[in-house]
Amino acid sequence: MKEYVIFTDGDVDLPSPYDKEISYLPQYYYFDENLIYGDEQILSRKEFFEQLSTRRAYTAGVNPDFARKSFEAVLEAGKDILCIAVSSALSGSYSTICMVADELRSAYPESRIEVIDSLSATLGSGFLCVDAIEMREKGTPLADTAAEIRRRVGLIDVFFVVDDFKYLVQGGRVSPSVGKIGDILDIKVTLTITDGRIVPYKKNRGINAALRNIQHISQSRETARLGSIYVGNEMLFEKCRSLVQSSCEASLNLIVASHVGPNTTGIAIEWA
């Protein structure tokens, strides 16, 4: 079997120890366009949320030059590439990666480059990466691994609740009309990702009801993987984690965190 390297992008989170077994194409965030964070410059979570409390964060997708250099290093070593990207409906990174892959296929005709749109984000996309890592460890060829990952895209769900819609609205991830729901009578909306986009799933009266809704979803049918997602509010995360039988957890990357804010938690599911 020809060796292949698995890549993902900065919108994707993997549980430990799998997060050390994958190559990342960073995405970028900034509060001031003169200082951009993502690969060489990194903020701690504490510093990030301190700034986010008073300033809007902006984000940028995968740098095509960085992706090209990263891919070329692998191809020149005689290996193939599998890249599982954040939903194309949430980020331009998938399109950027596809553009780079198309260029490199011409330059390296003997190599194989597979790019998959996960139609998800954070730990949802991360579960697909975990599947790919496990298949590679078992000796599954790239073509078969890519085909199976594309099948499993439809088995992935992410459900989460935010305590403040302003971050999602200002970043254009949900419409202002959806954001207004959260301002009415302490309504907390369980959100999900459908066809790669963030959409409302259910309205709940208060945060506790929203978390119980997530608990009910997690128990509704058999799961292959179930993970809890930590953002910035430890108390909210612990409350959510106590209600679900998660087998792993992940800290939300700061790219996605900039769009949902610190008072967010949720789960990712790969259905059996």
C-alpha positions as CSV (number, residue, x, y, z in Angstrom):
1,M,0.0,0.0,0.0
2,K,1.3,3.4,-0.9
3,E,1.7,5.7,2.1
4,Y,-0.6,8.7,2.5
5,V,-0.7,11.7,4.8
6,I,-4.0,12.9,6.2
7,F,-4.6,16.6,6.4
8,T,-7.3,18.8,7.8
9,D,-7.8,22.5,8.3
10,G,-7.9,24.9,11.3
11,D,-11.7,24.8,11.6
12,V,-11.5,21.1,12.6
13,D,-10.9,19.6,16.1
14,L,-9.8,16.1,16.9
15,P,-9.8,14.4,20.4
16,S,-6.5,13.4,21.9
17,P,-4.4,11.5,20.9
18,Y,-5.6,11.7,17.3
19,D,-4.9,15.4,17.2
20,K,-1.2,14.6,17.1
21,E,-1.5,12.2,14.2
22,I,-2.8,14.6,11.5
23,S,-1.3,17.5,9.6
24,Y,-3.1,20.8,9.9
25,L,-3.5,23.6,7.3
26,P,-4.0,26.6,9.6
27,Q,-6.7,29.2,9.3
28,Y,-6.3,32.7,10.6
29,Y,-7.9,35.2,13.0
30,Y,-7.3,38.7,14.0
31,F,-8.6,41.7,15.9
32,D,-6.3,44.1,14.2
33,E,-5.3,43.3,10.6
34,N,-1.7,44.3,11.4
35,L,-1.4,41.3,13.7
36,I,-2.7,38.0,12.3
37,Y,-2.8,34.8,14.4
38,G,-2.9,31.2,13.1
39,D,0.5,29.6,12.5
40,E,3.4,31.7,13.6
41,Q,1.5,34.0,16.0
42,I,-0.7,32.2,18.6
43,L,-2.9,33.6,21.3
44,S,-3.7,31.6,24.5
45,R,-7.4,30.9,25.0
46,K,-7.5,33.2,28.0
47,E,-6.0,36.1,26.0
48,F,-8.3,35.4,23.0
49,F,-11.5,35.5,25.0
50,E,-10.4,38.6,26.9
51,Q,-10.0,40.4,23.6
52,L,-13.2,38.9,22.1
53,S,-15.2,40.3,25.1
54,T,-14.5,43.8,23.8
55,R,-13.6,43.5,20.2
56,R,-14.8,41.6,17.1
57,A,-12.6,38.9,15.7
58,Y,-12.2,38.4,12.0
59,T,-11.2,35.2,10.3
60,A,-9.5,34.1,7.1
61,G,-9.3,30.6,5.5
62,V,-6.4,28.4,4.5
63,N,-3.5,30.2,2.8
64,P,-3.1,28.7,-0.7
65,D,0.7,29.1,-0.6
66,F,0.9,27.3,2.8
67,A,-1.3,24.5,1.5
68,R,0.7,24.2,-1.7
69,K,4.1,24.0,0.1
70,S,2.6,21.5,2.7
71,F,1.2,19.2,-0.1
72,E,4.3,19.4,-2.3
73,A,6.5,18.3,0.6
74,V,4.4,15.2,0.9
75,L,4.2,14.5,-2.8
76,E,8.0,14.9,-3.3
77,A,8.4,12.3,-0.6
78,G,6.5,9.9,-2.8
79,K,3.3,9.8,-0.6
80,D,-0.3,10.5,-1.4
81,I,-2.7,12.9,0.3
82,L,-6.1,12.7,1.9
83,C,-7.5,16.1,3.1
84,I,-10.8,16.3,5.1
85,A,-12.0,19.9,5.1
86,V,-14.5,22.0,7.0
87,S,-17.9,22.4,5.3
88,S,-17.6,24.4,2.1
89,A,-20.8,26.3,3.1
90,L,-19.0,27.7,6.2
91,S,-15.6,28.5,4.9
92,G,-13.8,29.1,1.6
93,S,-11.0,26.8,2.7
94,Y,-12.4,23.7,0.9
95,S,-12.4,25.6,-2.4
96,T,-8.9,26.9,-1.8
97,I,-7.6,23.3,-1.0
98,C,-9.4,21.9,-4.1
99,M,-7.7,24.6,-6.3
100,V,-4.3,23.8,-4.9
101,A,-5.0,20.0,-5.3
102,D,-6.0,20.5,-9.0
103,E,-2.8,22.4,-9.7
104,L,-0.7,19.7,-8.0
105,R,-2.4,16.8,-9.8
106,S,-1.0,18.2,-13.1
107,A,2.5,18.6,-11.6
108,Y,2.4,15.1,-9.9
109,P,0.4,12.9,-12.2
110,E,1.6,9.7,-10.5
111,S,0.3,10.9,-7.1
112,R,-3.2,10.8,-5.7
113,I,-4.8,13.7,-3.9
114,E,-8.3,13.3,-2.3
115,V,-10.1,16.3,-0.9
116,I,-13.4,15.7,1.0
117,D,-16.0,18.3,2.0
118,S,-17.0,17.1,5.5
119,L,-20.2,19.2,5.5
120,S,-19.4,19.8,9.1
121,A,-16.9,21.5,11.4
122,T,-15.0,21.2,14.6
123,L,-15.3,17.8,16.3
124,G,-17.9,16.6,13.7
125,S,-15.3,16.9,10.9
126,G,-12.7,15.6,13.5
127,F,-14.6,12.3,13.8
128,L,-14.1,11.7,10.1
129,C,-10.4,12.4,10.5
130,V,-10.3,9.9,13.3
131,D,-12.0,7.3,11.1
132,A,-9.4,8.0,8.3
133,I,-6.5,7.6,10.8
134,E,-7.8,4.3,12.1
135,M,-8.4,3.0,8.6
136,R,-4.9,4.0,7.5
137,E,-3.5,2.2,10.6
138,K,-5.3,-1.0,9.5
139,G,-3.7,-0.7,6.1
140,T,-6.7,0.5,4.1
141,P,-5.6,2.0,0.8
142,L,-6.3,5.7,0.1
143,A,-9.0,5.1,-2.5
144,D,-11.0,2.8,-0.1
145,T,-10.5,5.2,2.8
146,A,-11.7,8.2,0.9
147,A,-14.8,6.3,-0.4
148,E,-15.7,5.2,3.2
149,I,-15.2,8.7,4.6
150,R,-17.5,10.2,1.9
151,R,-20.1,7.6,2.9
152,R,-19.7,8.6,6.6
153,V,-20.2,12.3,6.0
154,G,-23.9,11.6,6.2
155,L,-23.5,10.0,9.6
156,I,-22.1,13.1,11.3
157,D,-24.1,15.6,13.4
158,V,-23.1,18.5,15.6
159,F,-25.6,20.0,18.1
160,F,-24.8,23.1,20.2
161,V,-26.3,25.9,22.1
162,V,-25.0,29.5,22.3
163,D,-25.9,32.0,25.1
164,D,-25.4,35.0,22.8
165,F,-26.2,35.1,19.1
166,K,-24.2,38.3,18.4
167,Y,-21.1,36.4,17.3
168,L,-22.9,34.2,14.8
169,V,-24.9,37.1,13.4
170,Q,-21.9,39.5,13.0
171,G,-19.9,36.8,11.3
172,G,-22.8,36.0,8.9
173,R,-23.1,32.4,10.1
174,V,-26.8,32.9,11.0
175,S,-29.3,35.5,9.8
176,P,-30.3,38.4,12.1
177,S,-33.8,37.0,12.2
178,V,-32.6,33.8,13.8
179,G,-30.4,35.8,16.2
180,K,-33.4,37.8,17.4
181,I,-35.0,34.6,18.7
182,G,-32.5,34.4,21.5
183,D,-33.5,37.8,22.7
184,I,-37.1,36.8,23.3
185,L,-38.2,35.5,26.7
186,D,-34.9,33.7,27.4
187,I,-35.3,31.5,24.4
188,K,-32.2,29.3,23.8
189,V,-32.0,27.7,20.4
190,T,-30.4,24.3,19.9
191,L,-28.4,24.7,16.6
192,T,-27.2,22.0,14.3
193,I,-25.3,21.8,11.0
194,T,-27.5,20.6,8.1
195,D,-26.2,20.4,4.5
196,G,-23.1,22.1,5.8
197,R,-24.9,25.1,7.2
198,I,-25.7,26.2,10.7
199,V,-29.5,26.1,11.2
200,P,-31.9,26.2,14.2
201,Y,-32.9,22.8,15.5
202,K,-35.2,23.5,18.4
203,K,-36.3,26.5,20.6
204,N,-35.9,26.0,24.3
205,R,-37.0,28.0,27.3
206,G,-33.7,28.7,29.1
207,I,-30.2,27.2,28.9
208,N,-31.1,24.1,31.1
209,A,-33.9,23.1,28.7
210,A,-31.5,23.5,25.8
211,L,-28.9,21.2,27.4
212,R,-31.6,18.6,28.2
213,N,-32.6,18.7,24.5
214,I,-29.0,17.9,23.6
215,Q,-29.1,15.1,26.2
216,H,-32.2,13.7,24.5
217,I,-30.6,13.9,21.1
218,S,-27.6,12.0,22.3
219,Q,-29.7,9.2,23.7
220,S,-32.1,8.9,20.7
221,R,-30.3,6.2,18.9
222,E,-27.0,4.2,18.9
223,T,-23.9,6.2,18.3
224,A,-20.5,5.1,17.0
225,R,-18.7,8.2,18.5
226,L,-20.0,10.9,20.9
227,G,-17.9,13.8,22.0
228,S,-18.4,16.9,24.1
229,I,-17.1,20.3,22.9
230,Y,-15.5,22.9,25.2
231,V,-15.4,26.5,24.2
232,G,-14.7,29.1,27.0
233,N,-17.3,28.7,29.7
234,E,-16.1,25.8,32.0
235,M,-19.3,25.7,34.0
236,L,-21.5,25.4,30.9
237,F,-19.3,22.7,29.4
238,E,-19.4,20.7,32.6
239,K,-23.1,20.9,32.8
240,C,-23.5,19.7,29.2
241,R,-20.9,16.9,29.7
242,S,-22.7,15.6,32.8
243,L,-25.8,15.0,30.7
244,V,-24.3,13.1,27.9
245,Q,-22.3,9.8,27.8
246,S,-19.5,11.2,25.7
247,S,-16.4,9.1,25.1
248,C,-14.1,12.0,24.3
249,E,-13.9,15.8,24.3
250,A,-12.2,18.6,22.3
251,S,-11.6,22.2,22.8
252,L,-13.1,24.3,20.1
253,N,-10.5,25.9,17.8
254,L,-10.3,29.7,18.1
255,I,-11.5,30.2,14.5
256,V,-14.9,28.7,15.1
257,A,-14.9,30.1,18.7
258,S,-14.7,33.6,17.2
259,H,-18.0,33.0,15.5
260,V,-19.9,31.4,18.5
261,G,-18.4,33.2,21.5
262,P,-17.3,31.7,24.8
263,N,-20.7,30.8,26.2
264,T,-21.3,27.9,23.9
265,T,-21.2,24.2,24.3
266,G,-22.4,21.1,22.5
267,I,-21.8,17.6,21.1
268,A,-20.6,15.9,18.0
269,I,-22.1,12.6,17.0
270,E,-21.1,9.9,14.5
271,W,-24.2,7.7,14.3
272,A,-23.7,3.9,14.2
